[in-house]
Every structure is written in structure tokens, then in C-alpha cells.
Amino acid sequence: MAPPPPSPPRAKGRRGSTTEDLVAWHGMSVKNFTTMVAGGLPHTLRRRALWMDIISTEVKTRSKAKMSQGFISFVASTAASGSPTAPTQAMVAPAPGDVSILSSRRLRPERSSTLLDDKHMVELVSELKDSKFVFIDHTLAPFVLGMSQILLPELHTRSELIKILTFILHREQLPHNDRAILPYGDTTPICVDTFEAVLQTLNPKIYNKILTWRLPRVELFMNLLMVAFSGTFPAALKLRAMDHILVNGCVGLASIALAYLHRRSEHVLRCVSGDAFYDLREENAAAWLAPAQVDEFWKECADMHKSHFLHMYSHRAVQMRAMHMTFNAADASDKYLPDQHLQFAFSSYDWIGFNVDHALAEYKTEMLLKTSFERAYTKIQSVYLNLKTNTQPTWHPPLAHRGLAIDRERGNFLLFGSNGDILGGFHGTTEIPLHQLNWQYPLARRDETDWLFVYTVPEMIYPQLFAWLIDHYEHGSITDDDIGYVHLNDQVLHEMEFILPKSAFSVLSTIAFEAATAYYEADFLPTLVATPEVLLHYNANIRVTLEHVMTVVKKRMFILTNSSWEHTNAVLQYSIGKDWVHFFDIVVTKCVPSIFYDPCNTRRFMELPLLHGSRTLVPMTTPMLERGHVYAGGNVKDLMATLGPTAKVCYVGDHLLHDILLPTENFVAPWDVVAIGHLTAQQVQNFMWSFFFPSSTKVEARCKPTGPFFYLDVGGVFSYWGKKINEACVLCVDSVGRLGDHDMSVASLVQARLDRRRDSIRTRASTTATSSAITTYDKLANIVRPNKVTTASSLTTAMSMHHRSENPAMDRRSSLA
């Protein structure tokens, strides 16, 4: 018989799949915790040894990343019985002397612990937060209290309680957890939406009944998720619930809540009001579950927590995150899903404005990255010859992140969450332990650092180059003499701090920045003018959108861009057509956004008299901007004087700062903004990986709406900039072409975002496209990471010049352009 094919290697740091069992080997003996917990452990069994063994088994397979190693060290330091990486003893009843908090675990009444009064609870939460591995707020605190009341009587010391709680919460809040259920921070509306969507699908009768009660939404679903911790839940099942959470994650609370509703469905459906339902919830356990039915009910809970439920929960979580990326749904968080009528319409505005690059003109970002990155490090190697003999720089995915914060003086790269916490950091490509980052960048002094942020996708090559140089500097491949850095004493630095670099890393930063931008300053515009098809991606739906706004919605449009007229005309002739000017009443070029939106800016508009064949800017002869004319510079006050002092403006752009934050925060007349993003970090990372390692197997991205902007992964809080942009914009879509749809609702726009990512991998997928009759929920099975990213307006490339244009827009009639 032929030997079986080898199984694929399992990813380090977590189990191979959502349904894989948790198994511990102790010598020749094996314990399958998943099977043991699903079968229901005896109520009389002392849990301490079991729980420590579960944590030990999970921790031993954790990732080798610095953050995980730091977490392991923290857990070990809190353990009174040794390192968690060493297996604990087999599950046995404690010795007679082991009686500190333990007592006979029969069916005894619940007793409140004096260690969990208000004072001690505050201290417990404070200690958990001080660890910097978990985040706790007022929404999550009740869950922490509920778990603590079950855990504490089984443990010896307070430190063991901290250890178990930290493990549970840290694992729940890991960015790669796609089944998060415990609400905290800005994940609360996502968790609530996900649980509601799962309930709506699995038990529609109960869900429709809940809608008739009109109870406060968040309070109701939090109450349901807390059912396993309530005083009316059978004491015999509370310990099993904690076993379930430790082995299967906190998503087990959702499966328990669903099993509870299923068992009590007849009583729930008879409730005529929310008060009646709450009265039902407060009934004693004996009223709905006899002692003889405990095992039967637990089997229902275990049967609920199967692969079908887990995959459904993951898919709903993906959809809800995509919805919160697409719409700013903060105002709808108190409404049930059928009542969340999130919709966007151009008819609500007087004027529609557009940026050019990566809004009206879509670029082939992979080509730009490949060419610019190759040119940049080649330039550095030509100057520092000893780097030419070393390895070429590799693409480091954690640094390919929009919103990445760079400390140029120390050579560190940090990722911040929306709650202000540091999510991770690197020195060069070396990961820095989280406790060191929090020590070096305390919250109170974080503003003292001169941060540089990555806003666009092309800017991602700068941290890659900077990290490459840092690694070589730390290994001695380049020295202070090579880069011209001289160590000066503190007095000289203080007197000349605005002239001299503060560190060698500052010099390396300058080298990397000049190399990253030099390519775009040389060949970009000539290539755009001569062969735009090399750089631009033609999307016919963009013109459809403009025609829809002009003829159907009947709104006036303008262009406001930082690019020159030559650049604007070249890209829009290819992207829209030679008659593109007829769509816009006003065209403003060469506006510098940081100056244009400044309320103190009085810079006047200059006119570019194209009708007379001139390319020289001349002062305006009239205070009002006129249709058919092209302008440069100016300020937002004068523009609003033409648009109308009370005009409602919607601006469509992609740059995080220039196109989104500044227009919404200007004091003259704040605009609504639609954010545009085309690619995901995973696309960029996969492309760069194949570029540097063409012979290696490329791993497909998991299904997740994440990447270089909104979230670091499928779970966790918003990134710092992701939260700011989500609060600022009214809508985020992947293309201007999506805005031509007549039905721009949650279902259509979110599904368009997900379908775009699914379609982009069809050439590599083994399955065929599904039927158009498949519902929105069913389509989620093939989703990959949608996200919003941007590209700078000063890009260039040196691709081959013999490509033929296949853009039908190039054959349209000529115009004023």
C-alpha cells in the first residue's frame, strides 16, 4: 500500500483549523481536551489542574513573535506553580492539605467571594490593564467579573486568576481571531452585529419575536451572551462553560446562548413584552432545567458549537467588519440590523468634488511598487558599494501598513490602535517586545516624538528601505563614516538641533526617503503622457458614474487636485475620455491641501488660459470662478464663494490626510467625504513576495477584511488612522465606479466590496463562480481581505513603452482638453 500523502505544514501559533482538537501529550499518554469538554466533565472534578494544563498546551504552540513571547513570560511570572510552558500534573483531586479556596464541589449554592467586591474588582481590572496584553473597558468589565466569580473558588491564589483571565482575554483580542465575541472599544458594535446576524440566521422565529419587544439592542444581546455567568444558570454548567471558553475560545458564549434560547423557545415565543422576557431570564434554573437534564442540555451546547456554527460566525464577522469599513455606522449602533437603513445618495448634495489620482484615475499599483522599489534600492547600492555585495532588501509585510508611525531618531516602526495602545513595533525588521515599547513610549510622553506616518501605498517602500538600512547598520555593513554621521555631545546637539541629525538613524532615514522619492520625480510624468496604459488601469464604470451624476442626479461637479494640468489632462483623457472637461464646471489644479484648507490662507486663484494656447498662469480678472476655465492654487474660502456659502459639498478622494481629514475639518465649510481605496495589503504583500521569491509557493490570504489601514487583521480594534478616517468619511468604497449604482445601500456596497476581492483571486482559485441567485450571506465563503489603500500623486515608472492601448476612451471626440 502506498504511504499516505504528507499533511500540509500547520501554521505556527494556532491550531490548523477552527475545528481542530486541542490535544496534550504527557509522555505516552494523550488528553484530547476538546473531546473531554464536549462530553462534559464531572461537576465534582477540581478544575485548577485541568485549566493550567489547557493553558500550558496552548501556550507551548504559540507564535515565536516577540509579542507572544512577551505574553508567555508575563503569564509565567503570574503563576504561583511554575512556568506555564511545563505540563501540569494529571487531573487529580487535590491533596487534603490543598484547601485554601477549594471546597467540596458538589451541587452547593453559589457564594459570593469577598475577594470580588467593588474595590477588589477595580484592582483586578487595573492589574489586567497594566499588563498591556489586554484591553478592558466598561463594556467588557461585566464579562471579566462573571468569569472571575466562576474561576476564583477553584484557584489557589489571586495570581492564578490573573493568569487565566489574561490568557482568555489576550487570545480573544489577538488581531487574527476571526471569531471575537467579547465587546470592547470600537469592536463592540461589530460583535453585537455579528451575534445578531447569527441569531437571525439560526433561529429566525426567536429573532423576529425579539424585534417586537423593541428592547435596547446592546443591553439585550449583552444579557444573552452573559447567560452562562448569570445566577439563574445551573451551577453544574458554569464550570463546564469555563472549560468550554478555555478550550474553544469566548465564542463559546454565543453557542451557549443560542442553545439556551433553543431549549426555552416555547416560553420565549409566548413572551408578549421585553419585561416578560427578562422575568423569564430571572427564573431559577430548576424551573427550566432539571438536574437529570443537565447532561442533555450540555450536549445541545456542544452540538451547537460545530464547524457549521464556527464558519457561519466567521463569515458574519467578516461581513459586519466590511459594513463598518464601508459606512460610518456609529449612529446606527442602537438599531437592530433590519432598521439600519444605511444609504448614500448624491442627491443630498449641491456639488460633487473629485480628486484625480486613485479616484478618477486608477493606477496599477503593483507595477508602481515593483519599479520604484527596485530603482530605489539600486540607487542606494550605487552610492554605498559595500551594500551591493550584500543581500537585496526583502519586503517585510508588517511594515507595509498605511498609518505606520515611524520614529526616525530611534529607527523604530510602531502600529497604534484606536484606543491609543501600541499594537506592535519593530527596530528595522526586528520585532520589539511590547513591554519595551510601552516603557520607551509611555502614553504621557508619546507626543514628544516627531512621528512620520505612512499615508499611501507607494510610501510603503520608504519604511522597507529604512528598515533594510537599519539592519545593515546594526550588523556593521555600513558605518557612521560611510553615511557621514559624527557623534556630538549633548551641548552641541542642543545648540544646533535644527541643523544636525540627532542620530545615525536620522541620516539613514534621509537616505531612504531620497531614494524612495527620486524615481517618481524623474520619469513619472513623461511615461504618463506617452504611454498611460502602462501605469493606469482603465475602468469604464468611472465615466458611467460621472454621467449618472450629471444627467440623472443632475448635480454639478468640480475637480480639486494637487497635480499639475499636464498630469491631470493626461490621466483623465485615458481614464474618462478626451471630452472629460465637459463633466466639470470647475477644474482646480496645483492646490496644496495643507495650505488650501487653512482658514488663514488668502492665496488667490491663478488662471491657466488654455483657450489662448498659453501654459502661463495669470492672475484672475474676476472674483468668481467660471465654467470651462482651469485654475491653480487658491483657497477654500474663495472656492466656497463660487460654490455657494451654504452649499452642501461631497468630496471624493483617497489620501488619508489631504482628501479626507482636511476637507472634513476645515472651519470655513466642512465637507462630507467619500473615501476611495482599491487594493489590500495582502495583494501588495503577495505581489512583492512573488517578485523577490518567484520560485517560492505563495500562500493565499485568509478571508478577512483587513490590511494596511482599517484593521491589522480580522479581529481587534481599528488602527489609529483607520478610526480617524472611519469617523470622518460618510462612505468608503473601492472605486468611483461603484458610486454610479442606483441602490447604494448596505447590501449592495458591502457586497460589491466583498465580491471585488473574491473576483480578484478567481484566476488562482480552483472553484468556479457561484450562481447569481446566491444570497449575500452565502457569498461570504470566498471572501478575501477588502480594505482601503491609496497611492501618492507623484508616482512614476519605467515600464516598457511598446504596450498598445485598449482603452475605448482614447478614441472619443476631442474637446477643450
MOBEL-V738351 format. One line per field, one symbol per residue. ss: DSSP state (A for helix, B for strand, O for the rest). phi: phi as a letter, one per 30 degrees, with the letter a starting at -180 (. if undefined). psi: psi as a letter, one per 40 degrees, with the letter a starting at -180 (. if undefined). Layout:
ss=???
phi=???
psi=???
This chain:
ss=OOOOOOOOOOOOOOOOOOOOOOBBBBOOBBBBAAAAAAAOOOOOOOOAAAAAAAAAAAAAOOOOOAAAAAAAAAAAAAOOOOOOOOOOOOOOOOOOOOOOOOOOOOOOOOOOOAAAOAAAAAAAAAAAAAOOOOOOOAAAAAAAAAAAAAAAAAOOOAAAAAAAAAAAAAAAAOOOOOOOOOOOAAAAAAAAAAAAAAAAAAOAAAAAAAAAAOOOAAAAAAAAAOAAAOOOOOAAAAAAAAAAAAAAOOOAAAAAAAAAAAAOAAAAAOOOOAAAAAAAAOOOAAAOOOAAAAAAAAAAAAAAOOAAAAAAAAAAAAAAAAAAAABOOAAAOOOOAAAOOOBOOAAAOOBBBBOOBOOOBBBOAAAAAAAAAAAAAAAAAAAOAAAAOOOOOOOOAAAOOOOOBBBOOOOBBBBBBOOOOBBBBBBOOBBOOAAAAAAAOOAAAAAAOOBBBOOOOOOAAAAAAAAAAAAAAAOOOOOAAAAOOOOOOAAAAAAOOOOOOOOAAAAAAAAAAAAAAAAAAAOAAAAAAAOAAAABBOOAAAAAAAAAAAAAOOOBBBBBOOOOAAAAAAAAAAAOOOOAAAAOOBBBBOOOAAAAOOOOOOOOBBBBOAAAOOOOBBBOOOOOOOOOOBBBBOOAAAAAAAAOOOOOBBBBBOOAAAAAAAAAAOOOOOOBBBBBOOOOAAAAAAAAAAAAOOOOOOOOOOOOOOOOOOOOOOOOOOBAAAAAAAAAOOBBBOOAAAAAOOOOBAAAAAAAAAAAAAAOOOOOOOOOOOOOOOOOOAAAAAOOOOOOOOOOOOOOOOOOOOOOOOOAAAAOOOOOO
phi=.ddddddddcddjaddadcddcbccbiccbbcdddddddiddddddcedddddddeddddcdddddddddddddddddddcjdddceddddbdddeddbecdbdccdcddbdcddbdedddddddddddddicbbbbdddeddddddddddedccdbdddddddddddddddcdeddcbdbddahddeddddddddddddddbddddddddddhdeddddddddddddcddcdeedcdddddeddddcjddedddddddddddcdddddddcadddddddddddeddbbdedcddddddddddddcddddddddddddddddddddcdcddcdccdedcdddabbdddbcbbcbdcdibdcccddddddedddddddddddddcdddddddddcdcedcdbdjecccddcicbbcccddjddclabciccdcedddddddbdedcddddddccccbdeddddddddddddedddcidbcdddciccdcdddddddbddccddadddddddddddddcddddccddeddddbdddcccdbddddeddddddccdhcdbbcbbddddddedddddddckdcddddcdbbcchdcedcedddcdcdddcccdddcicccdbddcbdcdcdiccbbiibddddddddkecdcccccabdecdccddddcdddaecdbcdcbcccddddddddddddbdcddcdddddacbkdadbdadbidedededdddddcdabbdadddddddccceddddddddddddddcddcdcccdddddddedddddcdbddacbbbddccaabddccdcdcddddcdddbdd
psi=hiiiiiiiihhieiidieeiihhhhgbeiihgddddddehiidehhedddddddddddddeiieiddddddddddddehefaheehhiiihiiiidegfceiahgagiiihiheefaddddddddddddddeeihhadddddddddddddddeeididddddddddddddddehdehefhdhhiaeedddddddddddddddgddddddddedfihdddddddddedeeieehhddeddddddddddeieeddddddddddddfddddeeheiddddddddeiidddehideedddddddddddgiddddddddddddddddddddigedeedeiideegghiihdeeidihiiichecdhhigdddddddddddddddddddgdeedeiiiiihhddeghhehhhgddefihihiideeiheiiihbehihidddddddgiddedeehgihihdiddedddddddddddddddeediidddefhhhiiddddddfdediieidddddddddddddedddecedddddddgdeddihhhdeddddddddddddfiiiihhieiiddddddddddddiefddeehdhhhifhhddddeheehehiiiihgddeeiehhiiieieiiiieihiibaiddddddddhdeihhhhhadhdddedddddeiedghiihhhhidiiddddddddddddgdeihhhiiihigaafcdidaeaiiiidddddddddieihieidddeeidggaddddddddddddddeedeeieiiiiieeiidddeedfiagiihiiiiefiiifiieehihfhddeeiiiad.
